[in-house]
C-alpha cells in the first residue's frame, strides 16, 4: 500500500471587474464548483478548500505596504484546495475536472512539504 501524499491545487484566473454574471450563470458556477469539490470530498481525498476575495494588501521586504492583490500575466490567485493522493499524477487528474478551466483559468498542482 502506497502512502498518501498531500498536494495543493492553486486556482488562477483573469479577473474581469466589469463582468457581472447573471443569476443563472452564478447558479451554474456554484453547481459546477459544488460537483467538483463534492466529488473529491466523496472520494475522501479533500482536506480543505478556500476561495480568495479581492481585498488585500501586499507587504514588501522593506516593510512597505500597498493596497490590492497581485495580478501577474493578467491572472490572479482565486483560491486553493488541499487534497490527498497517491501521486502527483493522481492529483493532476483530479484537477482536470476543475470548473476554473472552463472559464479560461488554470490549475497548478504542487506538492506540500512540512515546515
C-alpha positions in Angstrom: 0.0 0.0 0.0 1.4 3.4 -1.0 1.5 6.2 1.5 -0.8 9.1 0.6 0.8 12.4 -0.2 -0.6 15.9 0.2 -1.0 18.3 -2.7 -2.3 21.9 -3.2 -4.2 23.0 -6.2 -3.9 26.7 -6.9 -6.7 28.2 -9.0 -5.7 31.2 -11.2 -7.9 33.2 -13.5 -8.0 36.5 -15.4 -10.3 38.9 -13.4 -12.9 40.9 -15.2 -14.1 43.5 -12.8 -16.7 44.8 -15.2 -18.4 41.4 -15.9 -21.5 40.8 -13.8 -22.7 37.2 -14.2 -26.5 36.7 -14.3 -28.3 34.8 -11.5 -28.5 31.8 -13.7 -24.7 31.9 -14.5 -23.9 32.3 -10.8 -26.1 29.2 -10.1 -24.4 27.2 -12.8 -20.9 28.2 -11.4 -21.9 27.2 -7.8 -23.2 23.9 -9.1 -20.1 23.2 -11.1 -17.8 24.0 -8.1 -20.1 22.0 -5.8 -19.8 19.0 -8.0 -16.1 19.3 -8.4 -15.4 19.8 -4.7 -18.1 17.3 -3.7 -16.7 14.6 -5.9 -13.3 14.9 -4.3 -14.8 15.0 -0.9 -16.9 11.9 -1.6 -13.7 10.1 -2.6 -12.3 11.1 0.9 -9.4 13.0 -0.7 -10.4 16.5 0.2 -8.5 18.1 3.1 -9.6 21.8 2.7 -10.5 24.4 0.1 -10.7 28.2 0.2 -11.9 30.9 -2.2 -10.0 34.2 -2.0 -11.6 37.6 -2.1 -10.4 40.7 -4.0 -9.5 42.8 -0.9 -5.8 42.6 0.1 -2.6 44.3 0.9 1.0 43.5 -0.1 4.0 43.8 2.1 7.4 44.1 0.6 10.8 43.2 2.0 11.3 46.9 3.2 8.0 46.6 5.1 6.2 49.0 2.8 2.5 48.2 2.3 0.4 48.7 -0.8 -3.3 48.1 -1.4 -4.6 45.4 -3.7 -3.9 41.9 -4.9 -1.3 40.6 -7.2 -2.2 40.3 -10.9 0.6 38.9 -12.9 0.4 37.9 -16.5 -3.2 39.1 -16.3 -4.1 36.4 -13.8 -4.6 36.3 -10.1 -4.9 33.6 -7.5 -8.6 32.8 -6.8 -8.3 30.1 -4.3 -6.8 26.7 -3.4 -7.7 23.2 -2.5 -5.6 20.7 -0.5 -6.1 17.1 -1.4 -4.7 13.7 -0.5 -3.5 11.5 -3.4 -1.2 8.6 -4.1 0.9 10.6 -6.6 1.2 13.9 -8.3 -0.3 12.3 -11.4 -3.5 11.3 -9.4 -3.8 14.9 -8.0 -3.3 16.3 -11.6 -6.1 14.0 -12.9 -8.4 15.4 -10.1 -7.5 18.9 -11.1 -8.6 18.3 -14.7 -12.2 18.5 -13.6 -11.9 22.0 -12.1 -14.5 24.5 -13.3 -11.9 27.3 -13.5 -10.6 25.6 -16.6 -13.9 26.2 -18.4 -13.5 29.9 -17.5 -10.1 30.1 -19.2 -8.3 29.8 -15.8 -5.5 27.5 -14.8 -4.8 25.0 -12.0 -1.3 24.5 -10.7 -0.8 21.3 -8.7 2.0 21.4 -6.2 3.3 19.0 -3.5 3.2 20.2 0.0 6.3 19.9 2.2 6.0 20.0 6.0 7.7 23.0 7.7 
